[in-house]
C-alpha cells in the first residue's frame, strides 16, 4: 500500500490594481439640471397647495418624481483641483481615477477618495549607522517624491506616506552601511568623497523599494553626514595626520625635483665642480631648507669650499 502526499497549493498572487481613467461627466450640466428640477418641484408644491382633488395629488406626485432624482444626483458632484485626484470606488471595487480639474459628475453611489498628486518632501531623522569599515556615523537624507499611480497608492499598501518614510529610512541605512565614510584605497567609493554617485544609488534604491506603492522618486540628497560624537575627535586627528602626511609627501617630492634641477644646471653650466661628498652635503642642505616648516638660519662660509 503506497501513501501519496499531496503538496500544499501555493497561494495565488493577488491581482495588482493599477490606475485607469474613470468615467466622469461635466458637472456644470448636472448642477444646472438639479437646480432647475428643484425650482420646478417647488413651484409644483406651491401650486398643489391651492389645487383640489385629483389635480393636487397629480402635482404632488410629479414634484416628488422630479425632486427625488435631483436630490440623488447632487452627491455625484465632485470638485477636482490641480494637484489632486479622486479615486472612484463602487461597492468595494475600483472604478477608476478622475484627474481632470474642474467640476465633474460621477455615479452618486460611489465612494470618492481624495489623493494628492503634488510633489512632496520627506526628510529622515538623523540615524546612527556603522559604515562599511565599522565606524559609527550619523546620516540623514531628504527625498522628493510624487504619487504616480493613485490606485496602487491606495490599494497596494496600507498608508503610502508612512510606507515611503519607512522605506526611505531603510534605504539610507543600507547605503550608509555599504560604503566607508572615507576611502582608504584610491578608486573606491566613499560617502564623503563620492556624494553624487552615492545619492544616485540612493535614489535608485528608494525608487525600487516604493515602486509597489505607485510612487515615483524625483530626487534624493544627503542632508547630514558626519562621524558619531564618540569617535569624532579621534577621526579628526586621523584626518589631520593624513593631511600632514600628504602635505609632507608633496613638499618632499617638490624639494627633490628642485635639488635635481639645481645639480643639473650647475653641471651643465660648469659653475662649480663638486665631488660626490660635496654633492651629498649640498643635497642635504637644500632639503633641510626646502622641507623645513620654519625659516632656516643662514650660515656664511668665509673660507674655501672645503673648509
C-alpha positions in Angstrom: 0.0 0.0 0.0 1.5 3.3 -1.1 0.9 6.6 0.6 1.0 9.6 -1.6 1.5 13.0 0.0 -0.2 16.0 -1.6 1.8 19.2 -1.9 0.0 22.2 -0.5 -1.2 24.5 -3.1 0.8 27.7 -3.4 -1.2 30.8 -2.8 -2.1 32.7 -5.9 -0.6 36.2 -6.0 -3.2 39.0 -5.6 -4.1 40.8 -8.8 -2.4 44.2 -8.8 -4.8 47.1 -9.2 -3.4 49.9 -11.4 -4.7 53.3 -12.3 -7.3 53.7 -15.0 -9.4 56.6 -16.1 -12.9 56.8 -14.6 -16.0 57.9 -16.4 -16.9 61.4 -15.4 -19.3 63.9 -17.0 -19.1 67.7 -16.9 -20.5 68.7 -13.5 -22.0 72.1 -14.5 -24.7 70.4 -16.6 -25.9 68.2 -13.7 -25.7 71.1 -11.3 -27.8 73.3 -13.5 -30.3 70.5 -14.2 -30.6 69.7 -10.5 -31.2 73.3 -9.5 -33.8 73.6 -12.3 -35.5 70.4 -11.1 -35.7 71.7 -7.5 -37.2 75.0 -8.7 -39.8 73.2 -10.8 -40.7 70.9 -8.0 -41.0 73.8 -5.6 -43.4 75.6 -8.0 -45.5 72.4 -8.3 -45.7 72.1 -4.5 -46.8 75.7 -4.3 -49.4 75.1 -7.0 -50.7 71.9 -5.3 -51.4 73.9 -2.1 -54.1 75.8 -4.0 -55.4 72.8 -6.0 -58.1 70.3 -5.0 -58.9 66.7 -5.5 -57.1 64.7 -8.2 -55.1 67.7 -9.6 -53.5 68.2 -6.2 -52.4 64.6 -6.0 -51.0 64.7 -9.6 -49.0 67.8 -8.9 -47.5 66.4 -5.7 -46.6 63.1 -7.4 -44.9 65.0 -10.3 -43.0 67.2 -7.9 -41.7 64.2 -6.0 -40.7 62.4 -9.2 -38.8 65.5 -10.2 -37.1 66.3 -6.9 -36.0 62.8 -5.8 -33.6 62.1 -8.8 -32.3 65.7 -8.5 -31.6 65.1 -4.8 -29.9 61.8 -5.5 -27.7 63.3 -8.3 -26.1 66.0 -6.1 -23.8 63.7 -4.2 -22.3 62.7 -7.6 -20.8 66.2 -8.0 -17.1 66.5 -7.1 -14.5 69.3 -7.4 -11.1 68.2 -8.6 -8.4 70.9 -8.1 -5.0 70.8 -9.7 -2.6 68.6 -7.8 -5.3 66.3 -6.6 -7.1 63.2 -8.0 -10.3 61.4 -7.0 -10.3 57.6 -6.8 -13.8 56.2 -7.5 -14.8 53.1 -5.6 -18.2 51.3 -6.0 -19.2 48.6 -3.6 -15.6 47.8 -2.8 -14.4 47.7 -6.4 -12.1 50.2 -8.1 -13.8 52.0 -10.9 -11.1 54.5 -12.0 -9.5 57.8 -11.2 -10.6 61.3 -12.1 -7.6 63.6 -12.7 -9.1 66.3 -14.9 -9.5 69.5 -12.8 -12.9 71.2 -12.5 -16.5 70.3 -11.6 -17.2 66.7 -12.5 -20.1 64.3 -12.0 -19.8 60.6 -11.3 -22.0 57.8 -10.1 -23.6 59.3 -6.9 -23.5 55.9 -5.2 -19.7 55.6 -5.4 -17.1 56.5 -2.8 -14.8 59.3 -3.9 -11.4 59.2 -2.2 -9.1 62.2 -2.5 -5.4 61.6 -3.3 -2.8 64.3 -3.5 -0.6 64.1 -6.6 1.6 67.1 -5.6 5.4 66.8 -5.2 6.3 66.1 -1.6 9.4 66.2 0.6 10.4 63.8 3.3 13.4 64.3 5.5 14.6 61.3 7.5 15.6 61.6 11.1 19.3 61.5 11.9 20.3 57.8 12.1 23.4 56.3 13.7 24.8 53.6 11.4 28.0 51.7 11.1 29.7 52.3 7.7 31.5 49.6 5.7 34.6 50.0 7.9 32.6 49.6 11.1 32.8 53.2 12.2 29.6 54.8 13.6 28.4 57.7 11.6 25.3 59.9 11.7 23.4 60.3 8.4 20.2 61.8 7.2 18.6 62.4 3.8 15.8 64.2 2.1 13.7 62.6 -0.7 11.4 64.3 -3.2 8.6 62.1 -4.3 5.2 62.1 -6.0 2.3 59.8 -6.4 2.2 58.4 -9.9 -0.4 55.6 -9.7 -3.3 56.6 -7.3 -4.8 53.1 -7.4 -1.6 51.4 -6.2 -1.0 54.1 -3.6 -4.4 53.4 -2.0 -4.8 49.6 -2.6 -1.3 48.2 -2.7 -0.1 49.5 0.7 -1.8 50.4 3.9 -0.6 54.0 4.3 1.6 55.2 1.4 3.1 58.3 3.2 4.2 56.1 6.1 5.4 53.4 3.6 7.6 55.9 1.8 9.0 57.2 5.1 10.0 53.7 6.3 11.4 52.5 3.0 13.4 55.7 2.7 15.0 55.3 6.1 15.7 51.6 5.3 17.4 52.6 2.1 19.5 55.3 3.7 20.7 52.8 6.4 21.5 50.2 3.8 23.5 52.6 1.6 25.4 54.0 4.6 26.4 50.6 5.7 27.6 49.6 2.2 30.3 52.2 1.8 33.0 53.6 4.1 32.9 57.2 5.3 36.3 57.9 3.7 38.1 55.9 1.1 41.2 54.0 2.2 42.1 53.0 -1.4 42.2 55.1 -4.5 39.2 54.4 -6.8 36.9 53.0 -4.1 33.6 54.8 -3.5 33.2 56.6 -0.2 30.3 58.5 1.3 32.2 61.8 1.7 34.2 61.9 -1.5 31.6 60.4 -3.9 28.4 62.2 -2.8 26.9 62.4 -6.3 27.4 58.7 -7.1 26.1 57.7 -3.6 23.0 59.8 -3.9 22.3 58.4 -7.4 22.4 54.9 -6.0 20.3 56.0 -3.0 17.6 57.4 -5.4 17.6 54.2 -7.4 17.2 52.0 -4.3 14.4 54.1 -2.8 12.6 54.1 -6.1 12.8 50.3 -6.3 11.5 50.0 -2.7 8.5 52.3 -3.1 7.5 51.1 -6.6 4.7 48.8 -5.2 3.0 51.9 -3.8 2.8 53.7 -7.1 5.3 56.4 -6.0 8.0 58.0 -8.2 11.2 59.3 -6.7 12.3 62.7 -8.2 15.5 63.3 -6.2 17.2 62.4 -3.0 20.1 64.2 -1.2 22.1 63.6 1.9 21.4 66.4 4.4 23.8 65.2 7.2 26.9 63.0 7.1 29.4 63.0 10.0 31.1 60.7 12.4 29.3 59.9 15.6 30.2 62.0 18.6 32.1 59.2 20.4 34.7 58.9 17.6 34.6 62.3 16.0 37.7 63.6 17.8 39.7 60.5 17.1 38.7 60.6 13.4 39.5 64.3 13.2 43.0 63.6 14.4 43.4 60.8 11.9 42.3 63.1 9.1 44.7 65.7 10.3 47.5 63.2 10.4 46.7 62.0 6.9 46.6 65.6 5.6 50.0 66.3 7.2 51.5 63.2 5.6 50.1 64.1 2.2 51.4 67.6 2.5 54.8 66.3 3.6 54.9 64.0 0.6 54.2 66.8 -1.8 56.8 69.0 -0.2 59.5 66.3 -0.3 58.5 65.5 -3.9 58.9 69.1 -4.9 62.1 69.6 -3.0 63.8 66.5 -4.6 62.8 67.9 -8.0 64.3 71.3 -7.2 67.5 69.7 -6.0 67.8 67.6 -9.1 67.2 70.7 -11.2 69.9 72.7 -9.3 72.5 70.0 -9.6 71.8 69.5 -13.3 72.0 73.3 -14.0 75.3 73.6 -12.1 76.8 70.7 -14.0 75.6 71.9 -17.4 76.9 75.4 -17.0 80.1 74.4 -15.3 79.6 76.7 -12.4 81.4 74.5 -9.9 82.8 71.1 -9.9 81.6 69.1 -6.9 82.7 65.6 -5.9 80.2 63.1 -4.5 80.7 64.1 -0.9 80.1 67.8 -1.6 77.0 66.9 -3.7 75.7 64.9 -0.8 76.3 67.8 1.6 74.6 70.2 -0.9 71.6 67.9 -1.3 71.3 67.6 2.5 71.4 71.4 3.0 68.9 72.1 0.2 66.5 69.5 1.5 66.7 71.0 5.0 66.0 74.5 3.6 63.1 73.4 1.3 61.4 70.9 3.7 61.7 72.9 6.9 58.5 74.3 8.4 60.3 77.3 9.8 62.8 79.7 8.2 66.3 78.4 8.4 69.2 80.2 9.9 71.7 81.4 7.3 75.4 80.5 7.8 78.0 82.3 5.6 81.1 80.3 4.8 84.1 82.7 4.6 86.6 80.0 3.9 87.2 77.9 0.9 84.7 75.3 -0.4 86.4 72.6 1.6 86.9 74.4 4.9 
